[in-house]
């Protein structure tokens, strides 16, 4: 499936801002199962400085600075992406989760060594006994790691409520566990925390999800959204993606921008501004099948 993805971010300042520095991660990755065929990024007003580079995790980054007064900042990203996810091997064929945890610490092949860094705490995720206990009911003795991960995915989907007003970027996984509500970022952080508490490797994936309007309703322009899910490492089968917000494996509706330890590593747009007073943020995303 090919998609045209448009992502528009607009900041409106109460008074002109004197300067700003921003870092963008908006270029979809190319990897087995996805190809970024085209990407275009426009910034208005035109940046004073502009740099492109890959980050530590291999995500494409564009950083820019504006050193002139501006009352508005517009960042428009447009990509053409082809998604052709290969069907994952049967989840039950994955190795027992205890074996996966052991191999992460004892195997020296390049893929497993690279995955090892995703078992540790990160800026927004801390392992805990509560998270380990939450995961343990689905990770019985010798349960296949990917089957157990999917059971945990389904549990979060069924027992936690999507609520865009319940949390902020600083809400901890423990608070999400107490409130049992949040957004895709919260549910991804929660599932990662559970799996890392068992000594397993799990990374945060940032991207887009193709959505469909309710039956009988027209599709609204700009109504799609950025999305987040998780990727679990099986030494036998590699990385497999799960979406706890929707209770499913990632499929051809999921378009990946990149990945990291948590949201801190792969925020699509972040930066600082000098002046400007109170600002208004407007974001519109369209994921259009070609």
C-alpha positions in Angstrom: 0.0 0.0 0.0 1.2 3.5 -0.9 0.3 6.6 1.1 0.7 10.3 0.7 1.3 11.6 4.2 0.9 15.3 5.0 1.8 16.7 8.5 1.3 20.4 9.2 2.4 22.0 12.4 1.6 25.7 13.1 2.6 27.9 16.0 0.8 31.3 16.4 2.5 33.7 18.8 0.7 36.4 20.8 3.7 38.7 20.1 6.5 38.2 17.5 9.1 35.7 18.7 12.7 36.9 18.4 14.3 33.5 17.6 13.7 29.8 17.7 15.6 26.5 17.5 13.7 23.3 16.4 14.5 19.7 15.9 12.3 17.6 13.6 11.9 13.9 13.1 9.3 13.8 10.3 11.0 11.7 7.6 9.6 8.2 7.4 12.2 5.5 7.7 13.1 3.0 5.0 13.5 -0.6 6.3 12.3 -4.1 5.5 8.6 -3.7 5.0 8.6 0.1 4.4 10.1 2.4 1.8 10.1 6.2 1.9 9.9 7.1 -1.8 9.7 10.9 -1.5 9.9 13.4 1.3 9.6 17.2 1.3 9.8 19.6 4.2 9.0 23.3 4.1 9.5 25.8 7.0 8.0 29.3 7.0 9.6 31.7 7.6 12.7 30.4 5.9 15.3 29.2 8.5 18.6 31.1 9.1 20.4 27.8 9.6 19.5 24.3 8.5 21.1 20.9 9.1 20.2 17.3 8.2 21.7 14.3 10.0 20.9 10.8 11.3 20.5 10.5 15.1 21.9 7.8 17.3 19.0 5.4 16.4 19.3 6.0 12.7 16.2 8.3 12.4 16.5 11.2 10.0 16.7 14.6 11.7 16.4 18.1 10.5 17.3 20.9 12.8 16.9 24.6 12.1 17.1 28.0 13.7 15.3 31.3 12.9 17.0 34.5 14.0 14.4 37.0 12.9 11.1 38.3 14.5 8.2 36.1 13.4 4.6 35.9 14.6 3.9 32.5 13.1 5.9 29.3 12.4 4.7 26.8 10.0 6.3 23.4 9.4 4.8 21.4 6.5 6.0 17.8 5.8 4.9 15.7 2.9 5.9 12.1 2.2 5.2 9.3 -0.2 5.6 6.0 1.6 5.1 2.4 0.5 4.2 -0.1 3.3 4.5 -3.8 2.6 4.8 -5.5 6.0 5.6 -9.2 5.7 3.3 -11.3 7.9 5.0 -12.2 11.1 5.7 -15.8 11.8 3.2 -17.5 14.1 3.5 -15.9 17.5 3.4 -19.3 19.2 6.6 -20.2 17.4 8.7 -17.6 19.2 11.0 -18.8 22.0 10.0 -18.8 25.7 10.2 -15.4 27.1 12.7 -16.5 29.8 15.0 -17.8 27.0 14.7 -14.5 25.2 15.7 -12.6 28.3 18.7 -15.0 28.8 19.8 -14.7 25.1 19.8 -10.9 25.4 22.5 -11.1 28.0 24.6 -14.0 26.6 24.4 -13.8 22.8 27.0 -11.8 20.8 25.4 -11.5 17.4 25.0 -8.0 16.2 21.2 -7.8 16.2 20.9 -9.0 19.8 23.7 -6.7 21.0 21.9 -3.8 19.3 18.6 -4.8 21.0 20.2 -5.0 24.5 20.1 -1.2 25.0 16.3 -1.3 24.9 16.1 -3.3 28.2 17.2 -0.3 30.4 15.4 2.6 32.0 14.9 5.7 29.8 13.8 9.3 30.4 10.1 8.5 30.5 10.1 4.9 31.5 11.3 3.3 34.8 11.0 -0.4 35.5 9.1 -1.3 38.7 7.7 -4.2 40.6 4.1 -3.1 39.8 4.8 -3.2 36.1 6.5 -6.6 36.4 3.4 -7.9 38.3 1.1 -6.5 35.6 3.0 -8.3 32.9 3.6 -11.5 34.8 0.0 -12.7 34.5 0.5 -12.9 30.8 4.0 -14.2 30.9 3.6 -17.6 32.4 6.4 -20.1 32.7 7.8 -20.8 29.2 5.1 -18.8 27.4 6.3 -17.8 23.9 7.5 -14.2 24.1 5.5 -12.9 21.2 2.2 -14.6 22.2 2.6 -13.2 25.7 3.4 -9.8 24.3 0.2 -9.9 22.3 -1.8 -10.9 25.3 -0.5 -7.9 27.2 -1.3 -5.7 24.1 -4.9 -6.9 24.3 -5.2 -6.4 28.0 -4.1 -2.8 27.7 -6.6 -2.2 24.9 -9.5 -3.8 26.8 -8.8 -2.4 30.3 -7.5 1.1 29.6 -9.6 3.9 28.2 -8.4 6.3 25.5 -8.8 9.8 26.9 -6.9 12.8 25.4 -7.5 14.9 28.5 -6.3 12.5 31.2 -2.5 12.9 30.8 0.3 15.1 29.8 3.8 14.4 28.4 5.1 14.2 32.0 2.6 11.7 33.2 4.4 8.6 34.5 3.7 5.0 33.7 2.7 4.5 37.4 0.1 7.3 37.1 -1.3 5.8 33.8 -1.6 2.5 35.7 -3.6 4.2 38.4 -5.8 6.2 36.2 -6.2 3.4 33.6 -6.7 6.0 30.8 -4.5 8.0 28.5 -3.4 8.3 24.9 -1.3 6.1 22.5 2.0 7.5 23.9 0.9 6.5 27.5 -0.1 3.0 26.4 3.2 2.5 24.5 5.2 3.7 27.5 3.2 1.4 29.8 3.7 -1.7 27.7 7.4 -1.0 27.3 7.7 -0.6 31.1 6.0 -3.9 31.7 8.3 -5.8 29.2 11.5 -4.1 30.4 10.5 -5.0 34.0 10.8 -8.7 32.8 14.2 -8.0 31.3 13.0 -8.0 27.7 13.9 -5.5 25.0 11.2 -3.2 23.8 11.4 0.1 21.8 9.0 3.0 21.2 7.8 3.5 17.6 6.6 6.8 16.3 4.6 7.2 13.2 1.1 7.5 11.7 -2.0 5.4 11.6 -4.4 5.4 8.7 -7.9 6.0 10.1 -11.3 5.6 8.6 -14.4 7.8 9.2 -17.4 6.4 11.0 -20.0 4.7 8.7 -22.0 7.3 6.9 -19.6 10.1 7.6 -17.3 11.8 5.1 -13.6 11.8 5.6 -12.4 15.0 7.3 -9.3 16.7 6.0 -6.5 16.8 8.7 -8.4 14.3 10.9 -5.6 11.7 11.0 -3.0 11.9 13.7 0.5 10.9 14.8 0.5 7.6 16.5 2.8 5.5 18.7 3.2 1.8 19.3 5.8 -0.7 20.5 8.3 -3.1 19.0 9.3 -6.3 20.9 12.6 -8.1 20.3 12.6 -11.9 19.8 16.1 -13.3 19.3 14.5 -15.9 17.1 12.2 -13.8 15.0 13.6 -10.2 15.3 11.5 -7.1 16.0 7.7 -7.5 16.0 5.4 -4.4 16.3 2.3 -4.3 18.6 -0.3 -1.5 18.9 -1.7 -1.5 22.5 -4.0 1.5 21.7 -5.9 -0.6 19.1 -5.1 -4.1 20.5 -3.5 -5.4 17.3 -0.3 -6.2 15.6 1.0 -3.3 13.5 -0.1 -3.8 9.9 -0.2 -1.9 6.6 -2.1 1.0 8.2 0.9 1.8 10.4 3.5 4.1 8.9 6.8 4.4 10.8 8.7 7.6 11.2 11.3 6.1 13.6 12.0 4.6 16.9 13.9 5.1 20.2 13.8 4.2 23.9 10.7 6.3 24.5 9.0 9.5 23.3 11.9 11.6 24.4 14.1 10.1 21.6 11.6 10.4 18.7 9.3 13.4 19.3 8.2 14.6 15.8 8.7 18.3 16.6 10.4 19.9 19.5 12.3 23.1 20.2 12.7 26.3 22.1 11.5 29.9 21.4 12.7 33.3 22.6 9.8 35.7 23.2 6.5 35.3 21.5 4.4 35.2 24.7 1.6 32.7 24.8 1.3 30.5 21.7 -1.3 28.5 20.0 -0.5 25.1 18.5 -2.4 23.6 15.5 -1.6 20.2 14.0 -3.2 18.6 11.0 -2.3 15.2 9.6 -3.6 13.4 6.5 -2.8 9.9 5.5 -4.1 9.3 2.0 -4.0 5.9 0.2 -2.6 6.1 -3.3 
